[in-house]
Amino acid sequence: MLILAIALIEESLSVTLPQTEESQYPNQNEFRYHFEERERSLERSSVLKKAKENSENNLPDALSKIDDSFLEQSQLSLFLMAYCLLSGKGIQKDEEKAKEYFERGYKGYMESIKPDILRNDLPGYIPYFNAGDSDQFINPYGYVFNEEDMKLYIKEMEKQAEYNIPNAIMFLAYGYLGKFRYFPKDISKAKEYFYQARSLGMAEGSLHLGVIFHDGLDDGIVDLEKAKSYMEEAVKNLDNVNLYLALYAIEDDKDINKAVEYLTLYADIEQESDLGLMNNYPLEKLTEDDDPMIKVYLKQSHDGILMDKEGKEAYLKGDYVKAKECFEKGAAVNEMTEAAAHMAILYLLGNGVEQSTPTAITIIKEIIYTDVM
């Protein structure tokens, strides 16, 4: 049977599957795109599945766990051939040739998974890169992406954007906004993709259109009325837009009280969410088997949530000194943004601290960087 497996593996190396034409996508939507991608993956792996079934389970565990449907057939074939040559199973043993097959398979495998690394991992990092900050992309495989990789990925994302796939649209929008190395900056194109996102009901599209029209960016077009309109549209589905509205209330409308309203709303929503998190993951339910890092994270989060809650209670009683102390401790905890928002309120109103609008603005911008950018 191993000889049959080898024959099937060698056969798979020579198989050329037909390319799927664009005309085969009759409906431009996300389901159709992913469904057809899956179908092609299954087709490519069909010969390999037969080979593995006939290998009498002699493949090592690491290879047997490979998910065929997400690999190009040639790469898995090369890995299997390397194993057989190294072990002498069903074929004459040849360690040098086995090494050659393995290196070819690994190189091909890395090339084949680059789009998946980008597609799956990169969108998750998008909000945390300011323009020009991202140098090389982080990924669990240690692969460093280059300019050619980016060109290929842009084409892939443009294709997906035609199907209104949210991650693709936002990647292109952020890219043209100037957030990634090797990506040509173009504010007009960024606007187009943010408009597309907005048309699909994505609040992020409205948010960033508001930012673009407020700041002008490279095209110099400033429209404060339009910017505020987009922000008010976005805040209906994205509570952290209250931070932008608070900032605009201070800087553009010169309305401190309105800014306090926005900050209070943001802090209340965040506090409610975090209290829910604390109740869902109580510290007393953690066991010795739980990850120590998770324990540390939850302990810090719980401490920050409780500090902010205690500070808010003190603030409502008029004890601004205690409120300040609690908010400062809460804000010091990683990502405890509601406590920081409460600190901004103290500085705007001069409660428990010396009034300082510039300090409040700095805090709000720091929260935006942490929670939105």
Summary of the structure (lengths in Angstrom):
residues: 373
radius of gyration: 27.0
end to end distance: 56.7
largest distance: 84.4
contacts: 1164
relative contact order: 0.06
helix: 72%
strand: 1%
